[in-house]
Amino acid sequence: MDINEQTDAFLFELQNVVNRFRAEYDLNHATIIGTLEILKIDYLTESNISFECDIDLDEDEEESTGN
């Protein structure tokens, strides 16, 4: 299985789990989305992912102060 097939399989399984819990526990969309957001934040903060800004923030600061 290549990465695209693995991603699709993960997505379909995740959808199945969400649908099953929604049906079994009468969860509304806001609760499901909030829970997924918490999980997303956990994954982002616990991983060693490094984000770099492509925008030169120093240049924007100079333009806003008129320097």
PDB file of N, CA, C, O and CB in Angstrom:
ATOM      1  N   MET A   1       0.833  -1.180   0.000  1.00  0.00           N
ATOM      2  CA  MET A   1       0.000   0.000   0.000  1.00  0.00           C
ATOM      3  C   MET A   1       0.885   1.253   0.000  1.00  0.00           C
ATOM      4  O   MET A   1       1.794   1.378   0.821  1.00  0.00           O
ATOM      5  CB  MET A   1      -0.952  -0.007   1.217  1.00  0.00           C
ATOM      6  N   ASP A   2       0.613   2.170  -0.920  1.00  0.00           N
ATOM      7  CA  ASP A   2       1.391   3.408  -0.919  1.00  0.00           C
ATOM      8  C   ASP A   2       0.771   4.410   0.072  1.00  0.00           C
ATOM      9  O   ASP A   2      -0.259   4.120   0.680  1.00  0.00           O
ATOM     10  CB  ASP A   2       1.454   4.019  -2.356  1.00  0.00           C
ATOM     11  N   ILE A   3       1.388   5.568   0.229  1.00  0.00           N
ATOM     12  CA  ILE A   3       0.968   6.542   1.233  1.00  0.00           C
ATOM     13  C   ILE A   3      -0.445   7.048   0.965  1.00  0.00           C
ATOM     14  O   ILE A   3      -1.192   7.307   1.908  1.00  0.00           O
ATOM     15  CB  ILE A   3       1.942   7.714   1.271  1.00  0.00           C
ATOM     16  N   ASN A   4      -0.825   7.193  -0.300  1.00  0.00           N
ATOM     17  CA  ASN A   4      -2.183   7.652  -0.621  1.00  0.00           C
ATOM     18  C   ASN A   4      -3.230   6.621  -0.210  1.00  0.00           C
ATOM     19  O   ASN A   4      -4.275   6.976   0.335  1.00  0.00           O
ATOM     20  CB  ASN A   4      -2.307   7.948  -2.122  1.00  0.00           C
ATOM     21  N   GLU A   5      -2.956   5.380  -0.462  1.00  0.00           N
ATOM     22  CA  GLU A   5      -3.880   4.312  -0.063  1.00  0.00           C
ATOM     23  C   GLU A   5      -3.949   4.192   1.454  1.00  0.00           C
ATOM     24  O   GLU A   5      -5.023   3.956   2.009  1.00  0.00           O
ATOM     25  CB  GLU A   5      -3.450   2.970  -0.678  1.00  0.00           C
ATOM     26  N   GLN A   6      -2.817   4.353   2.126  1.00  0.00           N
ATOM     27  CA  GLN A   6      -2.797   4.314   3.586  1.00  0.00           C
ATOM     28  C   GLN A   6      -3.587   5.482   4.170  1.00  0.00           C
ATOM     29  O   GLN A   6      -4.314   5.319   5.150  1.00  0.00           O
ATOM     30  CB  GLN A   6      -1.352   4.340   4.103  1.00  0.00           C
ATOM     31  N   THR A   7      -3.441   6.659   3.565  1.00  0.00           N
ATOM     32  CA  THR A   7      -4.176   7.841   4.023  1.00  0.00           C
ATOM     33  C   THR A   7      -5.673   7.644   3.837  1.00  0.00           C
ATOM     34  O   THR A   7      -6.463   7.966   4.723  1.00  0.00           O
ATOM     35  CB  THR A   7      -3.709   9.099   3.269  1.00  0.00           C
ATOM     36  N   ASP A   8      -6.058   7.114   2.681  1.00  0.00           N
ATOM     37  CA  ASP A   8      -7.473   6.836   2.434  1.00  0.00           C
ATOM     38  C   ASP A   8      -8.023   5.822   3.435  1.00  0.00           C
ATOM     39  O   ASP A   8      -9.118   6.005   3.966  1.00  0.00           O
ATOM     40  CB  ASP A   8      -7.671   6.321   1.005  1.00  0.00           C
ATOM     41  N   ALA A   9      -7.272   4.764   3.693  1.00  0.00           N
ATOM     42  CA  ALA A   9      -7.708   3.738   4.640  1.00  0.00           C
ATOM     43  C   ALA A   9      -7.885   4.338   6.035  1.00  0.00           C
ATOM     44  O   ALA A   9      -8.863   4.040   6.721  1.00  0.00           O
ATOM     45  CB  ALA A   9      -6.694   2.575   4.683  1.00  0.00           C
ATOM     46  N   PHE A  10      -6.947   5.178   6.452  1.00  0.00           N
ATOM     47  CA  PHE A  10      -7.039   5.832   7.754  1.00  0.00           C
ATOM     48  C   PHE A  10      -8.275   6.720   7.818  1.00  0.00           C
ATOM     49  O   PHE A  10      -9.013   6.687   8.802  1.00  0.00           O
ATOM     50  CB  PHE A  10      -5.775   6.658   8.036  1.00  0.00           C
ATOM     51  N   LEU A  11      -8.504   7.512   6.775  1.00  0.00           N
ATOM     52  CA  LEU A  11      -9.658   8.413   6.727  1.00  0.00           C
ATOM     53  C   LEU A  11     -10.958   7.621   6.820  1.00  0.00           C
ATOM     54  O   LEU A  11     -11.846   7.983   7.592  1.00  0.00           O
ATOM     55  CB  LEU A  11      -9.637   9.253   5.435  1.00  0.00           C
ATOM     56  N   PHE A  12     -11.081   6.551   6.050  1.00  0.00           N
ATOM     57  CA  PHE A  12     -12.316   5.760   6.055  1.00  0.00           C
ATOM     58  C   PHE A  12     -12.549   5.114   7.419  1.00  0.00           C
ATOM     59  O   PHE A  12     -13.680   5.082   7.904  1.00  0.00           O
ATOM     60  CB  PHE A  12     -12.265   4.679   4.962  1.00  0.00           C
ATOM     61  N   GLU A  13     -11.499   4.607   8.033  1.00  0.00           N
ATOM     62  CA  GLU A  13     -11.641   4.009   9.363  1.00  0.00           C
ATOM     63  C   GLU A  13     -12.013   5.059  10.407  1.00  0.00           C
ATOM     64  O   GLU A  13     -12.847   4.808  11.277  1.00  0.00           O
ATOM     65  CB  GLU A  13     -10.343   3.305   9.771  1.00  0.00           C
ATOM     66  N   LEU A  14     -11.397   6.225  10.316  1.00  0.00           N
ATOM     67  CA  LEU A  14     -11.718   7.311  11.237  1.00  0.00           C
ATOM     68  C   LEU A  14     -13.180   7.729  11.085  1.00  0.00           C
ATOM     69  O   LEU A  14     -13.874   7.955  12.077  1.00  0.00           O
ATOM     70  CB  LEU A  14     -10.788   8.514  10.995  1.00  0.00           C
ATOM     71  N   GLN A  15     -13.641   7.832   9.838  1.00  0.00           N
ATOM     72  CA  GLN A  15     -15.047   8.160   9.585  1.00  0.00           C
ATOM     73  C   GLN A  15     -15.973   7.094  10.161  1.00  0.00           C
ATOM     74  O   GLN A  15     -17.015   7.417  10.732  1.00  0.00           O
ATOM     75  CB  GLN A  15     -15.298   8.314   8.080  1.00  0.00           C
ATOM     76  N   ASN A  16     -15.599   5.830  10.013  1.00  0.00           N
ATOM     77  CA  ASN A  16     -16.408   4.738  10.563  1.00  0.00           C
ATOM     78  C   ASN A  16     -16.504   4.820  12.079  1.00  0.00           C
ATOM     79  O   ASN A  16     -17.579   4.627  12.647  1.00  0.00           O
ATOM     80  CB  ASN A  16     -15.824   3.389  10.157  1.00  0.00           C
ATOM     81  N   VAL A  17     -15.397   5.102  12.728  1.00  0.00           N
ATOM     82  CA  VAL A  17     -15.388   5.214  14.189  1.00  0.00           C
ATOM     83  C   VAL A  17     -16.251   6.386  14.642  1.00  0.00           C
ATOM     84  O   VAL A  17     -17.046   6.251  15.572  1.00  0.00           O
ATOM     85  CB  VAL A  17     -13.948   5.381  14.711  1.00  0.00           C
ATOM     86  N   VAL A  18     -16.095   7.533  13.988  1.00  0.00           N
ATOM     87  CA  VAL A  18     -16.889   8.708  14.345  1.00  0.00           C
ATOM     88  C   VAL A  18     -18.371   8.415  14.143  1.00  0.00           C
ATOM     89  O   VAL A  18     -19.182   8.738  15.011  1.00  0.00           O
ATOM     90  CB  VAL A  18     -16.460   9.936  13.506  1.00  0.00           C
ATOM     91  N   ASN A  19     -18.736   7.820  13.033  1.00  0.00           N
ATOM     92  CA  ASN A  19     -20.139   7.497  12.765  1.00  0.00           C
ATOM     93  C   ASN A  19     -20.699   6.509  13.793  1.00  0.00           C
ATOM     94  O   ASN A  19     -21.840   6.645  14.235  1.00  0.00           O
ATOM     95  CB  ASN A  19     -20.286   6.919  11.353  1.00  0.00           C
ATOM     96  N   ARG A  20     -19.895   5.526  14.164  1.00  0.00           N
ATOM     97  CA  ARG A  20     -20.346   4.543  15.153  1.00  0.00           C
ATOM     98  C   ARG A  20     -20.587   5.197  16.505  1.00  0.00           C
ATOM     99  O   ARG A  20     -21.617   4.950  17.133  1.00  0.00           O
ATOM    100  CB  ARG A  20     -19.319   3.415  15.294  1.00  0.00           C
ATOM    101  N   PHE A  21     -19.653   6.028  16.965  1.00  0.00           N
ATOM    102  CA  PHE A  21     -19.817   6.699  18.252  1.00  0.00           C
ATOM    103  C   PHE A  21     -20.972   7.694  18.209  1.00  0.00           C
ATOM    104  O   PHE A  21     -21.695   7.854  19.192  1.00  0.00           O
ATOM    105  CB  PHE A  21     -18.522   7.414  18.649  1.00  0.00           C
ATOM    106  N   ARG A  22     -21.143   8.354  17.083  1.00  0.00           N
ATOM    107  CA  ARG A  22     -22.241   9.314  16.946  1.00  0.00           C
ATOM    108  C   ARG A  22     -23.587   8.593  17.075  1.00  0.00           C
ATOM    109  O   ARG A  22     -24.513   9.094  17.713  1.00  0.00           O
ATOM    110  CB  ARG A  22     -22.152  10.060  15.585  1.00  0.00           C
ATOM    111  N   ALA A  23     -23.679   7.432  16.471  1.00  0.00           N
ATOM    112  CA  ALA A  23     -24.927   6.664  16.524  1.00  0.00           C
ATOM    113  C   ALA A  23     -25.160   6.058  17.910  1.00  0.00           C
ATOM    114  O   ALA A  23     -26.279   6.080  18.422  1.00  0.00           O
ATOM    115  CB  ALA A  23     -24.908   5.556  15.469  1.00  0.00           C
ATOM    116  N   GLU A  24     -24.105   5.521  18.507  1.00  0.00           N
ATOM    117  CA  GLU A  24     -24.253   4.840  19.795  1.00  0.00           C
ATOM    118  C   GLU A  24     -24.474   5.807  20.948  1.00  0.00           C
ATOM    119  O   GLU A  24     -25.197   5.485  21.890  1.00  0.00           O
ATOM    120  CB  GLU A  24     -23.034   3.997  20.075  1.00  0.00           C
ATOM    121  N   TYR A  25     -23.868   6.981  20.892  1.00  0.00           N
ATOM    122  CA  TYR A  25     -23.902   7.894  22.024  1.00  0.00           C
ATOM    123  C   TYR A  25     -24.644   9.192  21.729  1.00  0.00           C
ATOM    124  O   TYR A  25     -24.633  10.101  22.559  1.00  0.00           O
ATOM    125  CB  TYR A  25     -22.506   8.206  22.457  1.00  0.00           C
ATOM    126  N   ASP A  26     -25.285   9.302  20.576  1.00  0.00           N
ATOM    127  CA  ASP A  26     -26.038  10.507  20.203  1.00  0.00           C
ATOM    128  C   ASP A  26     -25.192  11.766  20.311  1.00  0.00           C
ATOM    129  O   ASP A  26     -25.670  12.798  20.782  1.00  0.00           O
ATOM    130  CB  ASP A  26     -27.274  10.648  21.080  1.00  0.00           C
ATOM    131  N   LEU A  27     -23.948  11.690  19.883  1.00  0.00           N
ATOM    132  CA  LEU A  27     -23.064  12.851  19.910  1.00  0.00           C
ATOM    133  C   LEU A  27     -23.438  13.806  18.783  1.00  0.00           C
ATOM    134  O   LEU A  27     -23.734  13.377  17.667  1.00  0.00           O
ATOM    135  CB  LEU A  27     -21.582  12.419  19.791  1.00  0.00           C
ATOM    136  N   ASN A  28     -23.422  15.099  19.079  1.00  0.00           N
ATOM    137  CA  ASN A  28     -23.716  16.073  18.032  1.00  0.00           C
ATOM    138  C   ASN A  28     -22.426  16.473  17.317  1.00  0.00           C
ATOM    139  O   ASN A  28     -21.328  16.122  17.748  1.00  0.00           O
ATOM    140  CB  ASN A  28     -24.420  17.319  18.626  1.00  0.00           C
ATOM    141  N   HIS A  29     -22.575  17.205  16.230  1.00  0.00           N
ATOM    142  CA  HIS A  29     -21.421  17.578  15.408  1.00  0.00           C
ATOM    143  C   HIS A  29     -20.432  18.442  16.175  1.00  0.00           C
ATOM    144  O   HIS A  29     -19.222  18.267  16.026  1.00  0.00           O
ATOM    145  CB  HIS A  29     -21.881  18.312  14.162  1.00  0.00           C
ATOM    146  N   ALA A  30     -20.919  19.372  16.993  1.00  0.00           N
ATOM    147  CA  ALA A  30     -20.029  20.251  17.748  1.00  0.00           C
ATOM    148  C   ALA A  30     -19.149  19.459  18.706  1.00  0.00           C
ATOM    149  O   ALA A  30     -17.963  19.755  18.844  1.00  0.00           O
ATOM    150  CB  ALA A  30     -20.838  21.288  18.520  1.00  0.00           C
ATOM    151  N   THR A  31     -19.713  18.465  19.362  1.00  0.00           N
ATOM    152  CA  THR A  31     -18.940  17.633  20.289  1.00  0.00           C
ATOM    153  C   THR A  31     -17.889  16.825  19.541  1.00  0.00           C
ATOM    154  O   THR A  31     -16.749  16.715  19.991  1.00  0.00           O
ATOM    155  CB  THR A  31     -19.869  16.693  21.076  1.00  0.00           C
ATOM    156  N   ILE A  32     -18.267  16.266  18.414  1.00  0.00           N
ATOM    157  CA  ILE A  32     -17.323  15.471  17.620  1.00  0.00           C
ATOM    158  C   ILE A  32     -16.183  16.351  17.116  1.00  0.00           C
ATOM    159  O   ILE A  32     -15.013  15.985  17.228  1.00  0.00           O
ATOM    160  CB  ILE A  32     -18.043  14.795  16.429  1.00  0.00           C
ATOM    161  N   ILE A  33     -16.525  17.497  16.569  1.00  0.00           N
ATOM    162  CA  ILE A  33     -15.490  18.405  16.046  1.00  0.00           C
ATOM    163  C   ILE A  33     -14.589  18.896  17.168  1.00  0.00           C
ATOM    164  O   ILE A  33     -13.371  18.947  17.003  1.00  0.00           O
ATOM    165  CB  ILE A  33     -16.132  19.606  15.322  1.00  0.00           C
ATOM    166  N   GLY A  34     -15.165  19.255  18.295  1.00  0.00           N
ATOM    167  CA  GLY A  34     -14.359  19.702  19.435  1.00  0.00           C
ATOM    168  C   GLY A  34     -13.395  18.629  19.906  1.00  0.00           C
ATOM    169  O   GLY A  34     -12.239  18.912  20.220  1.00  0.00           O
ATOM    170  N   THR A  35     -13.877  17.401  19.952  1.00  0.00           N
ATOM    171  CA  THR A  35     -13.020  16.284  20.365  1.00  0.00           C
ATOM    172  C   THR A  35     -11.894  16.063  19.371  1.00  0.00           C
ATOM    173  O   THR A  35     -10.754  15.825  19.768  1.00  0.00           O
ATOM    174  CB  THR A  35     -13.843  15.001  20.516  1.00  0.00           C
ATOM    175  N   LEU A  36     -12.203  16.139  18.078  1.00  0.00           N
ATOM    176  CA  LEU A  36     -11.165  15.987  17.065  1.00  0.00           C
ATOM    177  C   LEU A  36     -10.152  17.130  17.126  1.00  0.00           C
ATOM    178  O   LEU A  36      -8.964  16.920  16.882  1.00  0.00           O
ATOM    179  CB  LEU A  36     -11.792  15.916  15.676  1.00  0.00           C
ATOM    180  N   GLU A  37     -10.618  18.337  17.449  1.00  0.00           N
ATOM    181  CA  GLU A  37      -9.700  19.476  17.598  1.00  0.00           C
ATOM    182  C   GLU A  37      -8.756  19.262  18.775  1.00  0.00           C
ATOM    183  O   GLU A  37      -7.569  19.576  18.682  1.00  0.00           O
ATOM    184  CB  GLU A  37     -10.489  20.787  17.786  1.00  0.00           C
ATOM    185  N   ILE A  38      -9.270  18.734  19.877  1.00  0.00           N
ATOM    186  CA  ILE A  38      -8.414  18.440  21.037  1.00  0.00           C
ATOM    187  C   ILE A  38      -7.351  17.417  20.646  1.00  0.00           C
ATOM    188  O   ILE A  38      -6.175  17.571  20.976  1.00  0.00           O
ATOM    189  CB  ILE A  38      -9.261  17.912  22.236  1.00  0.00           C
ATOM    190  N   LEU A  39      -7.780  16.373  19.938  1.00  0.00           N
ATOM    191  CA  LEU A  39      -6.831  15.349  19.489  1.00  0.00           C
ATOM    192  C   LEU A  39      -5.798  15.943  18.540  1.00  0.00           C
ATOM    193  O   LEU A  39      -4.616  15.609  18.616  1.00  0.00           O
ATOM    194  CB  LEU A  39      -7.572  14.193  18.801  1.00  0.00           C
ATOM    195  N   LYS A  40      -6.239  16.816  17.656  1.00  0.00           N
ATOM    196  CA  LYS A  40      -5.325  17.467  16.705  1.00  0.00           C
ATOM    197  C   LYS A  40      -4.276  18.282  17.448  1.00  0.00           C
ATOM    198  O   LYS A  40      -3.088  18.202  17.137  1.00  0.00           O
ATOM    199  CB  LYS A  40      -6.106  18.374  15.727  1.00  0.00           C
ATOM    200  N   ILE A  41      -4.710  19.060  18.423  1.00  0.00           N
ATOM    201  CA  ILE A  41      -3.772  19.872  19.209  1.00  0.00           C
ATOM    202  C   ILE A  41      -2.785  18.971  19.953  1.00  0.00           C
ATOM    203  O   ILE A  41      -1.593  19.270  20.018  1.00  0.00           O
ATOM    204  CB  ILE A  41      -4.537  20.775  20.213  1.00  0.00           C
ATOM    205  N   ASP A  42      -3.285  17.875  20.509  1.00  0.00           N
ATOM    206  CA  ASP A  42      -2.396  16.925  21.192  1.00  0.00           C
ATOM    207  C   ASP A  42      -1.324  16.408  20.241  1.00  0.00           C
ATOM    208  O   ASP A  42      -0.150  16.351  20.605  1.00  0.00           O
ATOM    209  CB  ASP A  42      -3.203  15.745  21.768  1.00  0.00           C
ATOM    210  N   TYR A  43      -1.710  16.035  19.042  1.00  0.00           N
ATOM    211  CA  TYR A  43      -0.742  15.528  18.065  1.00  0.00           C
ATOM    212  C   TYR A  43       0.257  16.609  17.651  1.00  0.00           C
ATOM    213  O   TYR A  43       1.447  16.334  17.497  1.00  0.00           O
ATOM    214  CB  TYR A  43      -1.471  14.991  16.829  1.00  0.00           C
ATOM    215  N   LEU A  44      -0.226  17.823  17.475  1.00  0.00           N
ATOM    216  CA  LEU A  44       0.660  18.903  17.056  1.00  0.00           C
ATOM    217  C   LEU A  44       1.648  19.294  18.146  1.00  0.00           C
ATOM    218  O   LEU A  44       2.806  19.590  17.851  1.00  0.00           O
ATOM    219  CB  LEU A  44      -0.152  20.109  16.649  1.00  0.00           C
ATOM    220  N   THR A  45       1.212  19.299  19.389  1.00  0.00           N
ATOM    221  CA  THR A  45       2.087  19.746  20.475  1.00  0.00           C
ATOM    222  C   THR A  45       3.005  18.648  20.987  1.00  0.00           C
ATOM    223  O   THR A  45       4.061  18.942  21.547  1.00  0.00           O
ATOM    224  CB  THR A  45       1.260  20.276  21.614  1.00  0.00           C
ATOM    225  N   GLU A  46       2.625  17.395  20.808  1.00  0.00           N
ATOM    226  CA  GLU A  46       3.464  16.299  21.285  1.00  0.00           C
ATOM    227  C   GLU A  46       4.484  15.840  20.259  1.00  0.00           C
ATOM    228  O   GLU A  46       5.425  15.123  20.598  1.00  0.00           O
ATOM    229  CB  GLU A  46       2.606  15.139  21.682  1.00  0.00           C
ATOM    230  N   SER A  47       4.308  16.241  19.024  1.00  0.00           N
ATOM    231  CA  SER A  47       5.231  15.784  17.987  1.00  0.00           C
ATOM    232  C   SER A  47       6.411  16.741  17.878  1.00  0.00           C
ATOM    233  O   SER A  47       6.441  17.800  18.505  1.00  0.00           O
ATOM    234  CB  SER A  47       4.509  15.662  16.628  1.00  0.00           C
ATOM    235  N   ASN A  48       7.350  16.349  17.087  1.00  0.00           N
ATOM    236  CA  ASN A  48       8.529  17.186  16.857  1.00  0.00           C
ATOM    237  C   ASN A  48       8.407  17.917  15.531  1.00  0.00           C
ATOM    238  O   ASN A  48       9.399  18.115  14.829  1.00  0.00           O
ATOM    239  CB  ASN A  48       9.813  16.339  16.881  1.00  0.00           C
ATOM    240  N   ILE A  49       7.191  18.318  15.190  1.00  0.00           N
ATOM    241  CA  ILE A  49       6.966  19.041  13.950  1.00  0.00           C
ATOM    242  C   ILE A  49       7.457  20.469  14.137  1.00  0.00           C
ATOM    243  O   ILE A  49       7.127  21.129  15.122  1.00  0.00           O
ATOM    244  CB  ILE A  49       5.464  19.011  13.538  1.00  0.00           C
ATOM    245  N   SER A  50       8.235  20.926  13.195  1.00  0.00           N
ATOM    246  CA  SER A  50       8.758  22.284  13.251  1.00  0.00           C
ATOM    247  C   SER A  50       8.091  23.113  12.161  1.00  0.00           C
ATOM    248  O   SER A  50       8.132  22.758  10.983  1.00  0.00           O
ATOM    249  CB  SER A  50      10.305  22.297  13.091  1.00  0.00           C
ATOM    250  N   PHE A  51       7.485  24.207  12.561  1.00  0.00           N
ATOM    251  CA  PHE A  51       6.846  25.091  11.601  1.00  0.00           C
ATOM    252  C   PHE A  51       7.709  26.320  11.412  1.00  0.00           C
ATOM    253  O   PHE A  51       8.161  26.931  12.380  1.00  0.00           O
ATOM    254  CB  PHE A  51       5.427  25.483  12.060  1.00  0.00           C
ATOM    255  N   GLU A  52       7.933  26.675  10.165  1.00  0.00           N
ATOM    256  CA  GLU A  52       8.712  27.866   9.856  1.00  0.00           C
ATOM    257  C   GLU A  52       7.851  28.827   9.073  1.00  0.00           C
ATOM    258  O   GLU A  52       7.099  28.425   8.185  1.00  0.00           O
ATOM    259  CB  GLU A  52       9.991  27.511   9.070  1.00  0.00           C
ATOM    260  N   CYS A  53       7.964  30.091   9.404  1.00  0.00           N
ATOM    261  CA  CYS A  53       7.199  31.123   8.727  1.00  0.00           C
ATOM    262  C   CYS A  53       7.932  31.546   7.461  1.00  0.00           C
ATOM    263  O   CYS A  53       9.128  31.834   7.494  1.00  0.00           O
ATOM    264  CB  CYS A  53       6.962  32.333   9.656  1.00  0.00           C
ATOM    265  N   ASP A  54       7.205  31.581   6.338  1.00  0.00           N
ATOM    266  CA  ASP A  54       7.798  32.005   5.070  1.00  0.00           C
ATOM    267  C   ASP A  54       7.785  33.520   4.912  1.00  0.00           C
ATOM    268  O   ASP A  54       8.392  34.056   3.984  1.00  0.00           O
ATOM    269  CB  ASP A  54       7.061  31.362   3.909  1.00  0.00           C
ATOM    270  N   ILE A  55       7.104  34.201   5.802  1.00  0.00           N
ATOM    271  CA  ILE A  55       6.971  35.649   5.716  1.00  0.00           C
ATOM    272  C   ILE A  55       8.018  36.297   6.609  1.00  0.00           C
ATOM    273  O   ILE A  55       8.230  35.873   7.745  1.00  0.00           O
ATOM    274  CB  ILE A  55       5.543  36.105   6.119  1.00  0.00           C
ATOM    275  N   ASP A  56       8.664  37.322   6.088  1.00  0.00           N
ATOM    276  CA  ASP A  56       9.642  38.062   6.876  1.00  0.00           C
ATOM    277  C   ASP A  56       8.885  39.029   7.786  1.00  0.00           C
ATOM    278  O   ASP A  56       8.469  40.103   7.352  1.00  0.00           O
ATOM    279  CB  ASP A  56      10.658  38.825   5.953  1.00  0.00           C
ATOM    280  N   LEU A  57       8.711  38.643   9.046  1.00  0.00           N
ATOM    281  CA  LEU A  57       7.932  39.451   9.974  1.00  0.00           C
ATOM    282  C   LEU A  57       8.634  40.761  10.314  1.00  0.00           C
ATOM    283  O   LEU A  57       7.965  41.752  10.604  1.00  0.00           O
ATOM    284  CB  LEU A  57       7.656  38.668  11.242  1.00  0.00           C
ATOM    285  N   ASP A  58       9.960  40.790  10.287  1.00  0.00           N
ATOM    286  CA  ASP A  58      10.697  42.023  10.563  1.00  0.00           C
ATOM    287  C   ASP A  58      10.401  43.073   9.498  1.00  0.00           C
ATOM    288  O   ASP A  58      10.289  44.259   9.808  1.00  0.00           O
ATOM    289  CB  ASP A  58      12.210  41.746  10.633  1.00  0.00           C
ATOM    290  N   GLU A  59      10.275  42.645   8.253  1.00  0.00           N
ATOM    291  CA  GLU A  59       9.990  43.569   7.153  1.00  0.00           C
ATOM    292  C   GLU A  59       8.596  44.180   7.324  1.00  0.00           C
ATOM    293  O   GLU A  59       8.411  45.377   7.103  1.00  0.00           O
ATOM    294  CB  GLU A  59      10.097  42.843   5.786  1.00  0.00           C
ATOM    295  N   ASP A  60       7.610  43.352   7.720  1.00  0.00           N
ATOM    296  CA  ASP A  60       6.260  43.854   7.927  1.00  0.00           C
ATOM    297  C   ASP A  60       6.215  44.857   9.078  1.00  0.00           C
ATOM    298  O   ASP A  60       5.477  45.841   9.024  1.00  0.00           O
ATOM    299  CB  ASP A  60       5.301  42.697   8.199  1.00  0.00           C
ATOM    300  N   GLU A  61       7.003  44.604  10.110  1.00  0.00           N
ATOM    301  CA  GLU A  61       7.047  45.507  11.268  1.00  0.00           C
ATOM    302  C   GLU A  61       7.609  46.865  10.861  1.00  0.00           C
ATOM    303  O   GLU A  61       7.092  47.898  11.285  1.00  0.00           O
ATOM    304  CB  GLU A  61       7.898  44.897  12.406  1.00  0.00           C
ATOM    305  N   GLU A  62       8.665  46.874  10.042  1.00  0.00           N
ATOM    306  CA  GLU A  62       9.274  48.110   9.603  1.00  0.00           C
ATOM    307  C   GLU A  62       8.305  48.938   8.758  1.00  0.00           C
ATOM    308  O   GLU A  62       8.264  50.162   8.874  1.00  0.00           O
ATOM    309  CB  GLU A  62      10.541  47.817   8.819  1.00  0.00           C
ATOM    310  N   GLU A  63       7.518  48.258   7.900  1.00  0.00           N
ATOM    311  CA  GLU A  63       6.560  48.962   7.058  1.00  0.00           C
ATOM    312  C   GLU A  63       5.451  49.592   7.882  1.00  0.00           C
ATOM    313  O   GLU A  63       4.986  50.683   7.554  1.00  0.00           O
ATOM    314  CB  GLU A  63       5.968  48.017   6.030  1.00  0.00           C
ATOM    315  N   SER A  64       5.014  48.922   8.953  1.00  0.00           N
ATOM    316  CA  SER A  64       3.921  49.448   9.750  1.00  0.00           C
ATOM    317  C   SER A  64       4.370  50.613  10.643  1.00  0.00           C
ATOM    318  O   SER A  64       3.545  51.438  11.036  1.00  0.00           O
ATOM    319  CB  SER A  64       3.326  48.340  10.600  1.00  0.00           C
ATOM    320  N   THR A  65       5.666  50.688  10.964  1.00  0.00           N
ATOM    321  CA  THR A  65       6.156  51.787  11.794  1.00  0.00           C
ATOM    322  C   THR A  65       6.687  52.929  10.937  1.00  0.00           C
ATOM    323  O   THR A  65       7.031  53.987  11.464  1.00  0.00           O
ATOM    324  CB  THR A  65       7.248  51.292  12.742  1.00  0.00           C
ATOM    325  N   GLY A  66       6.758  52.731   9.638  1.00  0.00           N
ATOM    326  CA  GLY A  66       7.223  53.790   8.746  1.00  0.00           C
ATOM    327  C   GLY A  66       8.726  53.905   8.635  1.00  0.00           C
ATOM    328  O   GLY A  66       9.224  54.906   8.121  1.00  0.00           O
ATOM    329  N   ASN A  67       9.470  52.906   9.105  1.00  0.00           N
ATOM    330  CA  ASN A  67      10.935  52.937   9.026  1.00  0.00           C
ATOM    331  C   ASN A  67      11.415  52.385   7.713  1.00  0.00           C
ATOM    332  O   ASN A  67      12.621  52.333   7.469  1.00  0.00           O
ATOM    333  CB  ASN A  67      11.557  52.154  10.170  1.00  0.00           C
TER     334      ASN A  67
END
